[in-house]
Amino acid sequence: MKEEIANGFMLVESAKQLWDEVKERYAQTSAPLLYQLKRDAAKIEQEDMTISEYYGKLKKYWDEFSELEGIPS
């Protein structure tokens, strides 16, 4: 860790507390992306796609939701 960054963590007492602080400061939220994905998925219509194509498109959204939402804590 660079010294100028490490100075902001001088009062941390344990490795776990350090990781929690780093995660809180530098984690990027996926809420805007998740919102957009849910909007796009809600608008999907089969139209002229085959069942297989339609399912594949839906499955892609479901996989992205799962990746962004992660396992609930």
N, CA, C, O and CB atoms as a CASP TS submission, in Angstrom:
PFRMAT TS
TARGET T0000
AUTHOR 0000-0000-0000
METHOD Language model
MODEL 1
PARENT N/A
ATOM      1  N   MET     1       0.859  -1.164   0.000  1.00  0.00           N
ATOM      2  CA  MET     1       0.000   0.000   0.000  1.00  0.00           C
ATOM      3  C   MET     1       0.905   1.226   0.000  1.00  0.00           C
ATOM      4  O   MET     1       1.898   1.281   0.726  1.00  0.00           O
ATOM      5  CB  MET     1      -0.978  -0.002   1.228  1.00  0.00           C
ATOM      6  N   LYS     2       0.552   2.198  -0.817  1.00  0.00           N
ATOM      7  CA  LYS     2       1.342   3.430  -0.869  1.00  0.00           C
ATOM      8  C   LYS     2       1.239   4.171   0.457  1.00  0.00           C
ATOM      9  O   LYS     2       0.215   4.115   1.139  1.00  0.00           O
ATOM     10  CB  LYS     2       0.872   4.339  -2.031  1.00  0.00           C
ATOM     11  N   GLU     3       2.297   4.851   0.804  1.00  0.00           N
ATOM     12  CA  GLU     3       2.374   5.534   2.096  1.00  0.00           C
ATOM     13  C   GLU     3       1.259   6.559   2.276  1.00  0.00           C
ATOM     14  O   GLU     3       0.671   6.648   3.354  1.00  0.00           O
ATOM     15  CB  GLU     3       3.722   6.216   2.243  1.00  0.00           C
ATOM     16  N   GLU     4       0.960   7.333   1.234  1.00  0.00           N
ATOM     17  CA  GLU     4      -0.078   8.356   1.372  1.00  0.00           C
ATOM     18  C   GLU     4      -1.457   7.742   1.605  1.00  0.00           C
ATOM     19  O   GLU     4      -2.310   8.368   2.233  1.00  0.00           O
ATOM     20  CB  GLU     4      -0.110   9.239   0.131  1.00  0.00           C
ATOM     21  N   ILE     5      -1.683   6.539   1.112  1.00  0.00           N
ATOM     22  CA  ILE     5      -2.939   5.833   1.375  1.00  0.00           C
ATOM     23  C   ILE     5      -2.904   5.200   2.763  1.00  0.00           C
ATOM     24  O   ILE     5      -3.878   5.274   3.512  1.00  0.00           O
ATOM     25  CB  ILE     5      -3.197   4.753   0.295  1.00  0.00           C
ATOM     26  N   ALA     6      -1.785   4.582   3.095  1.00  0.00           N
ATOM     27  CA  ALA     6      -1.635   3.903   4.386  1.00  0.00           C
ATOM     28  C   ALA     6      -1.819   4.860   5.554  1.00  0.00           C
ATOM     29  O   ALA     6      -2.317   4.458   6.605  1.00  0.00           O
ATOM     30  CB  ALA     6      -0.269   3.240   4.478  1.00  0.00           C
ATOM     31  N   ASN     7      -1.430   6.109   5.390  1.00  0.00           N
ATOM     32  CA  ASN     7      -1.571   7.084   6.475  1.00  0.00           C
ATOM     33  C   ASN     7      -3.027   7.254   6.903  1.00  0.00           C
ATOM     34  O   ASN     7      -3.297   7.601   8.053  1.00  0.00           O
ATOM     35  CB  ASN     7      -0.999   8.432   6.047  1.00  0.00           C
ATOM     36  N   GLY     8      -3.956   7.016   5.998  1.00  0.00           N
ATOM     37  CA  GLY     8      -5.369   7.137   6.325  1.00  0.00           C
ATOM     38  C   GLY     8      -5.906   5.972   7.138  1.00  0.00           C
ATOM     39  O   GLY     8      -7.052   5.995   7.585  1.00  0.00           O
ATOM     40  N   PHE     9      -5.074   4.949   7.330  1.00  0.00           N
ATOM     41  CA  PHE     9      -5.496   3.749   8.058  1.00  0.00           C
ATOM     42  C   PHE     9      -4.655   3.516   9.316  1.00  0.00           C
ATOM     43  O   PHE     9      -4.577   2.388   9.802  1.00  0.00           O
ATOM     44  CB  PHE     9      -5.410   2.528   7.147  1.00  0.00           C
ATOM     45  N   MET    10      -4.045   4.539   9.831  1.00  0.00           N
ATOM     46  CA  MET    10      -3.127   4.402  10.963  1.00  0.00           C
ATOM     47  C   MET    10      -3.802   3.903  12.238  1.00  0.00           C
ATOM     48  O   MET    10      -3.153   3.242  13.048  1.00  0.00           O
ATOM     49  CB  MET    10      -2.468   5.723  11.238  1.00  0.00           C
ATOM     50  N   LEU    11      -5.064   4.196  12.433  1.00  0.00           N
ATOM     51  CA  LEU    11      -5.740   3.824  13.676  1.00  0.00           C
ATOM     52  C   LEU    11      -6.439   2.467  13.619  1.00  0.00           C
ATOM     53  O   LEU    11      -7.111   2.074  14.573  1.00  0.00           O
ATOM     54  CB  LEU    11      -6.739   4.875  14.030  1.00  0.00           C
ATOM     55  N   VAL    12      -6.286   1.757  12.516  1.00  0.00           N
ATOM     56  CA  VAL    12      -6.914   0.447  12.363  1.00  0.00           C
ATOM     57  C   VAL    12      -6.159  -0.555  13.234  1.00  0.00           C
ATOM     58  O   VAL    12      -4.929  -0.584  13.248  1.00  0.00           O
ATOM     59  CB  VAL    12      -6.923  -0.007  10.863  1.00  0.00           C
ATOM     60  N   GLU    13      -6.922  -1.378  13.963  1.00  0.00           N
ATOM     61  CA  GLU    13      -6.308  -2.266  14.950  1.00  0.00           C
ATOM     62  C   GLU    13      -6.138  -3.714  14.505  1.00  0.00           C
ATOM     63  O   GLU    13      -5.386  -4.456  15.135  1.00  0.00           O
ATOM     64  CB  GLU    13      -7.115  -2.246  16.180  1.00  0.00           C
ATOM     65  N   SER    14      -6.814  -4.137  13.435  1.00  0.00           N
ATOM     66  CA  SER    14      -6.695  -5.535  13.009  1.00  0.00           C
ATOM     67  C   SER    14      -6.742  -5.617  11.487  1.00  0.00           C
ATOM     68  O   SER    14      -7.162  -4.679  10.811  1.00  0.00           O
ATOM     69  CB  SER    14      -7.821  -6.401  13.633  1.00  0.00           C
ATOM     70  N   ALA    15      -6.302  -6.757  10.966  1.00  0.00           N
ATOM     71  CA  ALA    15      -6.338  -6.973   9.521  1.00  0.00           C
ATOM     72  C   ALA    15      -7.773  -6.952   9.006  1.00  0.00           C
ATOM     73  O   ALA    15      -8.040  -6.395   7.941  1.00  0.00           O
ATOM     74  CB  ALA    15      -5.665  -8.304   9.159  1.00  0.00           C
ATOM     75  N   LYS    16      -8.692  -7.550   9.748  1.00  0.00           N
ATOM     76  CA  LYS    16     -10.098  -7.559   9.335  1.00  0.00           C
ATOM     77  C   LYS    16     -10.644  -6.140   9.278  1.00  0.00           C
ATOM     78  O   LYS    16     -11.322  -5.768   8.320  1.00  0.00           O
ATOM     79  CB  LYS    16     -10.943  -8.416  10.297  1.00  0.00           C
ATOM     80  N   GLN    17     -10.354  -5.365  10.284  1.00  0.00           N
ATOM     81  CA  GLN    17     -10.832  -3.985  10.311  1.00  0.00           C
ATOM     82  C   GLN    17     -10.232  -3.203   9.140  1.00  0.00           C
ATOM     83  O   GLN    17     -10.907  -2.361   8.548  1.00  0.00           O
ATOM     84  CB  GLN    17     -10.473  -3.308  11.660  1.00  0.00           C
ATOM     85  N   LEU    18      -8.970  -3.478   8.803  1.00  0.00           N
ATOM     86  CA  LEU    18      -8.327  -2.822   7.668  1.00  0.00           C
ATOM     87  C   LEU    18      -9.062  -3.162   6.372  1.00  0.00           C
ATOM     88  O   LEU    18      -9.398  -2.271   5.593  1.00  0.00           O
ATOM     89  CB  LEU    18      -6.845  -3.238   7.569  1.00  0.00           C
ATOM     90  N   TRP    19      -9.312  -4.457   6.145  1.00  0.00           N
ATOM     91  CA  TRP    19     -10.006  -4.868   4.927  1.00  0.00           C
ATOM     92  C   TRP    19     -11.409  -4.276   4.858  1.00  0.00           C
ATOM     93  O   TRP    19     -11.856  -3.868   3.786  1.00  0.00           O
ATOM     94  CB  TRP    19     -10.078  -6.390   4.848  1.00  0.00           C
ATOM     95  N   ASP    20     -12.103  -4.225   5.982  1.00  0.00           N
ATOM     96  CA  ASP    20     -13.442  -3.631   6.007  1.00  0.00           C
ATOM     97  C   ASP    20     -13.394  -2.147   5.640  1.00  0.00           C
ATOM     98  O   ASP    20     -14.246  -1.654   4.902  1.00  0.00           O
ATOM     99  CB  ASP    20     -14.081  -3.811   7.394  1.00  0.00           C
ATOM    100  N   GLU    21     -12.393  -1.442   6.161  1.00  0.00           N
ATOM    101  CA  GLU    21     -12.237  -0.017   5.858  1.00  0.00           C
ATOM    102  C   GLU    21     -11.907   0.202   4.382  1.00  0.00           C
ATOM    103  O   GLU    21     -12.472   1.086   3.738  1.00  0.00           O
ATOM    104  CB  GLU    21     -11.140   0.599   6.737  1.00  0.00           C
ATOM    105  N   VAL    22     -10.999  -0.600   3.858  1.00  0.00           N
ATOM    106  CA  VAL    22     -10.611  -0.479   2.448  1.00  0.00           C
ATOM    107  C   VAL    22     -11.815  -0.754   1.552  1.00  0.00           C
ATOM    108  O   VAL    22     -12.059  -0.032   0.585  1.00  0.00           O
ATOM    109  CB  VAL    22      -9.451  -1.454   2.110  1.00  0.00           C
ATOM    110  N   LYS    23     -12.553  -1.790   1.879  1.00  0.00           N
ATOM    111  CA  LYS    23     -13.741  -2.138   1.097  1.00  0.00           C
ATOM    112  C   LYS    23     -14.756  -0.999   1.114  1.00  0.00           C
ATOM    113  O   LYS    23     -15.315  -0.641   0.078  1.00  0.00           O
ATOM    114  CB  LYS    23     -14.383  -3.427   1.637  1.00  0.00           C
ATOM    115  N   GLU    24     -14.988  -0.439   2.285  1.00  0.00           N
ATOM    116  CA  GLU    24     -15.961   0.642   2.417  1.00  0.00           C
ATOM    117  C   GLU    24     -15.540   1.875   1.624  1.00  0.00           C
ATOM    118  O   GLU    24     -16.380   2.524   1.000  1.00  0.00           O
ATOM    119  CB  GLU    24     -16.147   1.007   3.886  1.00  0.00           C
ATOM    120  N   ARG    25     -14.255   2.203   1.643  1.00  0.00           N
ATOM    121  CA  ARG    25     -13.778   3.407   0.960  1.00  0.00           C
ATOM    122  C   ARG    25     -13.700   3.258  -0.545  1.00  0.00           C
ATOM    123  O   ARG    25     -13.995   4.201  -1.280  1.00  0.00           O
ATOM    124  CB  ARG    25     -12.433   3.784   1.482  1.00  0.00           C
ATOM    125  N   TYR    26     -13.303   2.078  -1.014  1.00  0.00           N
ATOM    126  CA  TYR    26     -12.996   1.934  -2.429  1.00  0.00           C
ATOM    127  C   TYR    26     -13.971   1.062  -3.214  1.00  0.00           C
ATOM    128  O   TYR    26     -13.827   0.934  -4.430  1.00  0.00           O
ATOM    129  CB  TYR    26     -11.640   1.379  -2.570  1.00  0.00           C
ATOM    130  N   ALA    27     -14.938   0.471  -2.567  1.00  0.00           N
ATOM    131  CA  ALA    27     -15.910  -0.366  -3.280  1.00  0.00           C
ATOM    132  C   ALA    27     -16.775   0.510  -4.179  1.00  0.00           C
ATOM    133  O   ALA    27     -17.182   1.609  -3.802  1.00  0.00           O
ATOM    134  CB  ALA    27     -16.797  -1.165  -2.281  1.00  0.00           C
ATOM    135  N   GLN    28     -17.042   0.002  -5.364  1.00  0.00           N
ATOM    136  CA  GLN    28     -17.912   0.727  -6.281  1.00  0.00           C
ATOM    137  C   GLN    28     -19.298   0.120  -6.196  1.00  0.00           C
ATOM    138  O   GLN    28     -19.458  -1.101  -6.180  1.00  0.00           O
ATOM    139  CB  GLN    28     -17.369   0.683  -7.740  1.00  0.00           C
ATOM    140  N   THR    29     -20.266   0.958  -6.144  1.00  0.00           N
ATOM    141  CA  THR    29     -21.642   0.473  -6.075  1.00  0.00           C
ATOM    142  C   THR    29     -22.119   0.079  -7.468  1.00  0.00           C
ATOM    143  O   THR    29     -21.778   0.718  -8.463  1.00  0.00           O
ATOM    144  CB  THR    29     -22.576   1.545  -5.464  1.00  0.00           C
ATOM    145  N   SER    30     -22.894  -0.960  -7.515  1.00  0.00           N
ATOM    146  CA  SER    30     -23.422  -1.425  -8.794  1.00  0.00           C
ATOM    147  C   SER    30     -24.905  -1.092  -8.926  1.00  0.00           C
ATOM    148  O   SER    30     -25.563  -1.570  -9.850  1.00  0.00           O
ATOM    149  CB  SER    30     -23.205  -2.933  -8.944  1.00  0.00           C
ATOM    150  N   ALA    31     -25.429  -0.291  -8.029  1.00  0.00           N
ATOM    151  CA  ALA    31     -26.860   0.024  -8.030  1.00  0.00           C
ATOM    152  C   ALA    31     -27.335   0.647  -9.343  1.00  0.00           C
ATOM    153  O   ALA    31     -28.366   0.215  -9.858  1.00  0.00           O
ATOM    154  CB  ALA    31     -27.176   0.961  -6.890  1.00  0.00           C
ATOM    155  N   PRO    32     -26.639   1.640  -9.915  1.00  0.00           N
ATOM    156  CA  PRO    32     -27.125   2.205 -11.184  1.00  0.00           C
ATOM    157  C   PRO    32     -27.138   1.176 -12.322  1.00  0.00           C
ATOM    158  O   PRO    32     -28.080   1.133 -13.113  1.00  0.00           O
ATOM    159  CB  PRO    32     -26.257   3.395 -11.586  1.00  0.00           C
ATOM    160  N   LEU    33     -26.104   0.362 -12.395  1.00  0.00           N
ATOM    161  CA  LEU    33     -26.061  -0.667 -13.432  1.00  0.00           C
ATOM    162  C   LEU    33     -27.152  -1.700 -13.218  1.00  0.00           C
ATOM    163  O   LEU    33     -27.794  -2.129 -14.177  1.00  0.00           O
ATOM    164  CB  LEU    33     -24.694  -1.347 -13.457  1.00  0.00           C
ATOM    165  N   LEU    34     -27.368  -2.101 -11.985  1.00  0.00           N
ATOM    166  CA  LEU    34     -28.405  -3.071 -11.662  1.00  0.00           C
ATOM    167  C   LEU    34     -29.788  -2.518 -12.029  1.00  0.00           C
ATOM    168  O   LEU    34     -30.623  -3.236 -12.581  1.00  0.00           O
ATOM    169  CB  LEU    34     -28.350  -3.440 -10.165  1.00  0.00           C
ATOM    170  N   TYR    35     -30.016  -1.275 -11.727  1.00  0.00           N
ATOM    171  CA  TYR    35     -31.284  -0.625 -12.083  1.00  0.00           C
ATOM    172  C   TYR    35     -31.499  -0.655 -13.597  1.00  0.00           C
ATOM    173  O   TYR    35     -32.581  -1.002 -14.069  1.00  0.00           O
ATOM    174  CB  TYR    35     -31.309   0.834 -11.569  1.00  0.00           C
ATOM    175  N   GLN    36     -30.456  -0.287 -14.357  1.00  0.00           N
ATOM    176  CA  GLN    36     -30.571  -0.265 -15.816  1.00  0.00           C
ATOM    177  C   GLN    36     -30.820  -1.660 -16.371  1.00  0.00           C
ATOM    178  O   GLN    36     -31.642  -1.829 -17.271  1.00  0.00           O
ATOM    179  CB  GLN    36     -29.309   0.328 -16.442  1.00  0.00           C
ATOM    180  N   LEU    37     -30.123  -2.658 -15.845  1.00  0.00           N
ATOM    181  CA  LEU    37     -30.327  -4.037 -16.298  1.00  0.00           C
ATOM    182  C   LEU    37     -31.761  -4.494 -16.045  1.00  0.00           C
ATOM    183  O   LEU    37     -32.376  -5.130 -16.901  1.00  0.00           O
ATOM    184  CB  LEU    37     -29.342  -4.982 -15.595  1.00  0.00           C
ATOM    185  N   LYS    38     -32.288  -4.168 -14.867  1.00  0.00           N
ATOM    186  CA  LYS    38     -33.661  -4.564 -14.542  1.00  0.00           C
ATOM    187  C   LYS    38     -34.663  -3.871 -15.467  1.00  0.00           C
ATOM    188  O   LYS    38     -35.650  -4.477 -15.883  1.00  0.00           O
ATOM    189  CB  LYS    38     -33.981  -4.235 -13.072  1.00  0.00           C
ATOM    190  N   ARG    39     -34.410  -2.627 -15.780  1.00  0.00           N
ATOM    191  CA  ARG    39     -35.286  -1.907 -16.722  1.00  0.00           C
ATOM    192  C   ARG    39     -35.251  -2.553 -18.094  1.00  0.00           C
ATOM    193  O   ARG    39     -36.293  -2.787 -18.707  1.00  0.00           O
ATOM    194  CB  ARG    39     -34.872  -0.430 -16.830  1.00  0.00           C
ATOM    195  N   ASP    40     -34.044  -2.842 -18.574  1.00  0.00           N
ATOM    196  CA  ASP    40     -33.898  -3.455 -19.893  1.00  0.00           C
ATOM    197  C   ASP    40     -34.541  -4.833 -19.941  1.00  0.00           C
ATOM    198  O   ASP    40     -35.206  -5.177 -20.918  1.00  0.00           O
ATOM    199  CB  ASP    40     -32.426  -3.555 -20.269  1.00  0.00           C
ATOM    200  N   ALA    41     -34.346  -5.622 -18.892  1.00  0.00           N
ATOM    201  CA  ALA    41     -34.909  -6.977 -18.847  1.00  0.00           C
ATOM    202  C   ALA    41     -36.440  -6.930 -18.824  1.00  0.00           C
ATOM    203  O   ALA    41     -37.095  -7.799 -19.399  1.00  0.00           O
ATOM    204  CB  ALA    41     -34.382  -7.739 -17.609  1.00  0.00           C
ATOM    205  N   ALA    42     -36.999  -5.942 -18.177  1.00  0.00           N
ATOM    206  CA  ALA    42     -38.455  -5.828 -18.095  1.00  0.00           C
ATOM    207  C   ALA    42     -39.078  -5.496 -19.450  1.00  0.00           C
ATOM    208  O   ALA    42     -40.258  -5.768 -19.673  1.00  0.00           O
ATOM    209  CB  ALA    42     -38.840  -4.764 -17.074  1.00  0.00           C
ATOM    210  N   LYS    43     -38.298  -4.913 -20.348  1.00  0.00           N
ATOM    211  CA  LYS    43     -38.802  -4.507 -21.654  1.00  0.00           C
ATOM    212  C   LYS    43     -38.648  -5.594 -22.729  1.00  0.00           C
ATOM    213  O   LYS    43     -39.152  -5.437 -23.841  1.00  0.00           O
ATOM    214  CB  LYS    43     -38.090  -3.256 -22.098  1.00  0.00           C
ATOM    215  N   ILE    44     -37.967  -6.671 -22.409  1.00  0.00           N
ATOM    216  CA  ILE    44     -37.710  -7.704 -23.422  1.00  0.00           C
ATOM    217  C   ILE    44     -39.016  -8.367 -23.856  1.00  0.00           C
ATOM    218  O   ILE    44     -39.857  -8.739 -23.038  1.00  0.00           O
ATOM    219  CB  ILE    44     -36.727  -8.767 -22.878  1.00  0.00           C
ATOM    220  N   GLU    45     -39.147  -8.498 -25.159  1.00  0.00           N
ATOM    221  CA  GLU    45     -40.271  -9.230 -25.740  1.00  0.00           C
ATOM    222  C   GLU    45     -39.715 -10.220 -26.744  1.00  0.00           C
ATOM    223  O   GLU    45     -38.691  -9.965 -27.377  1.00  0.00           O
ATOM    224  CB  GLU    45     -41.303  -8.264 -26.414  1.00  0.00           C
ATOM    225  N   GLN    46     -40.382 -11.337 -26.888  1.00  0.00           N
ATOM    226  CA  GLN    46     -39.886 -12.383 -27.772  1.00  0.00           C
ATOM    227  C   GLN    46     -39.905 -11.937 -29.234  1.00  0.00           C
ATOM    228  O   GLN    46     -38.961 -12.209 -29.976  1.00  0.00           O
ATOM    229  CB  GLN    46     -40.715 -13.650 -27.600  1.00  0.00           C
ATOM    230  N   GLU    47     -40.959 -11.262 -29.645  1.00  0.00           N
ATOM    231  CA  GLU    47     -41.140 -10.814 -31.017  1.00  0.00           C
ATOM    232  C   GLU    47     -40.788 -11.920 -32.008  1.00  0.00           C
ATOM    233  O   GLU    47     -41.427 -12.972 -31.991  1.00  0.00           O
ATOM    234  CB  GLU    47     -40.290  -9.577 -31.286  1.00  0.00           C
ATOM    235  N   ASP    48     -39.795 -11.715 -32.869  1.00  0.00           N
ATOM    236  CA  ASP    48     -39.472 -12.724 -33.883  1.00  0.00           C
ATOM    237  C   ASP    48     -38.323 -13.654 -33.487  1.00  0.00           C
ATOM    238  O   ASP    48     -37.816 -14.397 -34.327  1.00  0.00           O
ATOM    239  CB  ASP    48     -39.126 -12.041 -35.174  1.00  0.00           C
ATOM    240  N   MET    49     -37.907 -13.622 -32.214  1.00  0.00           N
ATOM    241  CA  MET    49     -36.845 -14.523 -31.750  1.00  0.00           C
ATOM    242  C   MET    49     -37.410 -15.923 -31.534  1.00  0.00           C
ATOM    243  O   MET    49     -38.585 -16.101 -31.214  1.00  0.00           O
ATOM    244  CB  MET    49     -36.201 -13.992 -30.439  1.00  0.00           C
ATOM    245  N   THR    50     -36.544 -16.898 -31.717  1.00  0.00           N
ATOM    246  CA  THR    50     -36.942 -18.259 -31.368  1.00  0.00           C
ATOM    247  C   THR    50     -36.964 -18.363 -29.851  1.00  0.00           C
ATOM    248  O   THR    50     -36.444 -17.489 -29.156  1.00  0.00           O
ATOM    249  CB  THR    50     -35.972 -19.323 -31.997  1.00  0.00           C
ATOM    250  N   ILE    51     -37.563 -19.426 -29.340  1.00  0.00           N
ATOM    251  CA  ILE    51     -37.588 -19.652 -27.892  1.00  0.00           C
ATOM    252  C   ILE    51     -36.165 -19.725 -27.355  1.00  0.00           C
ATOM    253  O   ILE    51     -35.865 -19.188 -26.289  1.00  0.00           O
ATOM    254  CB  ILE    51     -38.364 -20.949 -27.548  1.00  0.00           C
ATOM    255  N   SER    52     -35.301 -20.387 -28.094  1.00  0.00           N
ATOM    256  CA  SER    52     -33.913 -20.542 -27.672  1.00  0.00           C
ATOM    257  C   SER    52     -33.205 -19.190 -27.594  1.00  0.00           C
ATOM    258  O   SER    52     -32.493 -18.921 -26.627  1.00  0.00           O
ATOM    259  CB  SER    52     -33.166 -21.473 -28.632  1.00  0.00           C
ATOM    260  N   GLU    53     -33.393 -18.343 -28.596  1.00  0.00           N
ATOM    261  CA  GLU    53     -32.773 -17.011 -28.596  1.00  0.00           C
ATOM    262  C   GLU    53     -33.318 -16.157 -27.453  1.00  0.00           C
ATOM    263  O   GLU    53     -32.571 -15.471 -26.755  1.00  0.00           O
ATOM    264  CB  GLU    53     -33.012 -16.303 -29.946  1.00  0.00           C
ATOM    265  N   TYR    54     -34.630 -16.215 -27.282  1.00  0.00           N
ATOM    266  CA  TYR    54     -35.288 -15.441 -26.226  1.00  0.00           C
ATOM    267  C   TYR    54     -34.790 -15.882 -24.851  1.00  0.00           C
ATOM    268  O   TYR    54     -34.454 -15.049 -24.009  1.00  0.00           O
ATOM    269  CB  TYR    54     -36.821 -15.597 -26.315  1.00  0.00           C
ATOM    270  N   TYR    55     -34.747 -17.186 -24.633  1.00  0.00           N
ATOM    271  CA  TYR    55     -34.252 -17.706 -23.358  1.00  0.00           C
ATOM    272  C   TYR    55     -32.800 -17.288 -23.147  1.00  0.00           C
ATOM    273  O   TYR    55     -32.423 -16.884 -22.047  1.00  0.00           O
ATOM    274  CB  TYR    55     -34.380 -19.245 -23.308  1.00  0.00           C
ATOM    275  N   GLY    56     -31.986 -17.383 -24.196  1.00  0.00           N
ATOM    276  CA  GLY    56     -30.574 -16.990 -24.086  1.00  0.00           C
ATOM    277  C   GLY    56     -30.418 -15.539 -23.670  1.00  0.00           C
ATOM    278  O   GLY    56     -29.548 -15.209 -22.864  1.00  0.00           O
ATOM    279  N   LYS    57     -31.255 -14.673 -24.216  1.00  0.00           N
ATOM    280  CA  LYS    57     -31.198 -13.252 -23.860  1.00  0.00           C
ATOM    281  C   LYS    57     -31.613 -13.040 -22.402  1.00  0.00           C
ATOM    282  O   LYS    57     -30.967 -12.290 -21.670  1.00  0.00           O
ATOM    283  CB  LYS    57     -32.104 -12.426 -24.795  1.00  0.00           C
ATOM    284  N   LEU    58     -32.690 -13.703 -21.989  1.00  0.00           N
ATOM    285  CA  LEU    58     -33.120 -13.604 -20.592  1.00  0.00           C
ATOM    286  C   LEU    58     -32.056 -14.162 -19.648  1.00  0.00           C
ATOM    287  O   LEU    58     -31.769 -13.572 -18.607  1.00  0.00           O
ATOM    288  CB  LEU    58     -34.448 -14.349 -20.388  1.00  0.00           C
ATOM    289  N   LYS    59     -31.479 -15.295 -20.017  1.00  0.00           N
ATOM    290  CA  LYS    59     -30.450 -15.936 -19.181  1.00  0.00           C
ATOM    291  C   LYS    59     -29.257 -15.016 -18.994  1.00  0.00           C
ATOM    292  O   LYS    59     -28.665 -14.983 -17.915  1.00  0.00           O
ATOM    293  CB  LYS    59     -29.992 -17.267 -19.805  1.00  0.00           C
ATOM    294  N   LYS    60     -28.898 -14.270 -20.028  1.00  0.00           N
ATOM    295  CA  LYS    60     -27.788 -13.316 -19.920  1.00  0.00           C
ATOM    296  C   LYS    60     -28.094 -12.271 -18.845  1.00  0.00           C
ATOM    297  O   LYS    60     -27.229 -11.949 -18.031  1.00  0.00           O
ATOM    298  CB  LYS    60     -27.524 -12.626 -21.286  1.00  0.00           C
ATOM    299  N   TYR    61     -29.309 -11.745 -18.839  1.00  0.00           N
ATOM    300  CA  TYR    61     -29.696 -10.778 -17.811  1.00  0.00           C
ATOM    301  C   TYR    61     -29.671 -11.417 -16.415  1.00  0.00           C
ATOM    302  O   TYR    61     -29.156 -10.826 -15.466  1.00  0.00           O
ATOM    303  CB  TYR    61     -31.098 -10.212 -18.112  1.00  0.00           C
ATOM    304  N   TRP    62     -30.227 -12.615 -16.301  1.00  0.00           N
ATOM    305  CA  TRP    62     -30.250 -13.293 -15.003  1.00  0.00           C
ATOM    306  C   TRP    62     -28.840 -13.508 -14.466  1.00  0.00           C
ATOM    307  O   TRP    62     -28.590 -13.329 -13.274  1.00  0.00           O
ATOM    308  CB  TRP    62     -30.976 -14.637 -15.116  1.00  0.00           C
ATOM    309  N   ASP    63     -27.923 -13.891 -15.344  1.00  0.00           N
ATOM    310  CA  ASP    63     -26.535 -14.102 -14.926  1.00  0.00           C
ATOM    311  C   ASP    63     -25.898 -12.795 -14.461  1.00  0.00           C
ATOM    312  O   ASP    63     -25.166 -12.768 -13.471  1.00  0.00           O
ATOM    313  CB  ASP    63     -25.716 -14.708 -16.076  1.00  0.00           C
ATOM    314  N   GLU    64     -26.184 -11.711 -15.183  1.00  0.00           N
ATOM    315  CA  GLU    64     -25.642 -10.406 -14.786  1.00  0.00           C
ATOM    316  C   GLU    64     -26.229  -9.952 -13.451  1.00  0.00           C
ATOM    317  O   GLU    64     -25.512  -9.403 -12.615  1.00  0.00           O
ATOM    318  CB  GLU    64     -25.926  -9.353 -15.871  1.00  0.00           C
ATOM    319  N   PHE    65     -27.536 -10.180 -13.246  1.00  0.00           N
ATOM    320  CA  PHE    65     -28.148  -9.851 -11.952  1.00  0.00           C
ATOM    321  C   PHE    65     -27.441 -10.595 -10.839  1.00  0.00           C
ATOM    322  O   PHE    65     -27.072 -10.010  -9.820  1.00  0.00           O
ATOM    323  CB  PHE    65     -29.653 -10.193 -11.948  1.00  0.00           C
ATOM    324  N   SER    66     -27.257 -11.875 -11.038  1.00  0.00           N
ATOM    325  CA  SER    66     -26.639 -12.728 -10.031  1.00  0.00           C
ATOM    326  C   SER    66     -25.231 -12.252  -9.696  1.00  0.00           C
ATOM    327  O   SER    66     -24.833 -12.219  -8.532  1.00  0.00           O
ATOM    328  CB  SER    66     -26.604 -14.175 -10.510  1.00  0.00           C
ATOM    329  N   GLU    67     -24.491 -11.888 -10.725  1.00  0.00           N
ATOM    330  CA  GLU    67     -23.115 -11.408 -10.517  1.00  0.00           C
ATOM    331  C   GLU    67     -23.068 -10.090  -9.760  1.00  0.00           C
ATOM    332  O   GLU    67     -22.223  -9.899  -8.886  1.00  0.00           O
ATOM    333  CB  GLU    67     -22.409 -11.248 -11.851  1.00  0.00           C
ATOM    334  N   LEU    68     -23.970  -9.188 -10.095  1.00  0.00           N
ATOM    335  CA  LEU    68     -23.983  -7.867  -9.455  1.00  0.00           C
ATOM    336  C   LEU    68     -24.557  -7.899  -8.042  1.00  0.00           C
ATOM    337  O   LEU    68     -24.060  -7.216  -7.147  1.00  0.00           O
ATOM    338  CB  LEU    68     -24.778  -6.896 -10.297  1.00  0.00           C
ATOM    339  N   GLU    69     -25.593  -8.686  -7.852  1.00  0.00           N
ATOM    340  CA  GLU    69     -26.237  -8.731  -6.533  1.00  0.00           C
ATOM    341  C   GLU    69     -25.448  -9.587  -5.560  1.00  0.00           C
ATOM    342  O   GLU    69     -25.468  -9.325  -4.357  1.00  0.00           O
ATOM    343  CB  GLU    69     -27.662  -9.265  -6.652  1.00  0.00           C
ATOM    344  N   GLY    70     -24.760 -10.596  -6.045  1.00  0.00           N
ATOM    345  CA  GLY    70     -23.980 -11.467  -5.182  1.00  0.00           C
ATOM    346  C   GLY    70     -24.854 -12.262  -4.226  1.00  0.00           C
ATOM    347  O   GLY    70     -26.072 -12.332  -4.386  1.00  0.00           O
ATOM    348  N   ILE    71     -24.230 -12.846  -3.254  1.00  0.00           N
ATOM    349  CA  ILE    71     -24.932 -13.630  -2.255  1.00  0.00           C
ATOM    350  C   ILE    71     -25.383 -12.695  -1.142  1.00  0.00           C
ATOM    351  O   ILE    71     -24.561 -11.962  -0.592  1.00  0.00           O
ATOM    352  CB  ILE    71     -24.034 -14.775  -1.700  1.00  0.00           C
ATOM    353  N   PRO    72     -26.667 -12.702  -0.795  1.00  0.00           N
ATOM    354  CA  PRO    72     -27.122 -11.808   0.268  1.00  0.00           C
ATOM    355  C   PRO    72     -26.418 -12.089   1.591  1.00  0.00           C
ATOM    356  O   PRO    72     -26.160 -13.240   1.944  1.00  0.00           O
ATOM    357  CB  PRO    72     -28.625 -11.936   0.449  1.00  0.00           C
ATOM    358  N   SER    73     -26.115 -11.027   2.306  1.00  0.00           N
ATOM    359  CA  SER    73     -25.424 -11.217   3.606  1.00  0.00           C
ATOM    360  C   SER    73     -26.413 -11.302   4.739  1.00  0.00           C
ATOM    361  O   SER    73     -26.016 -11.459   5.894  1.00  0.00           O
ATOM    362  CB  SER    73     -24.436 -10.073   3.874  1.00  0.00           C
TER
END
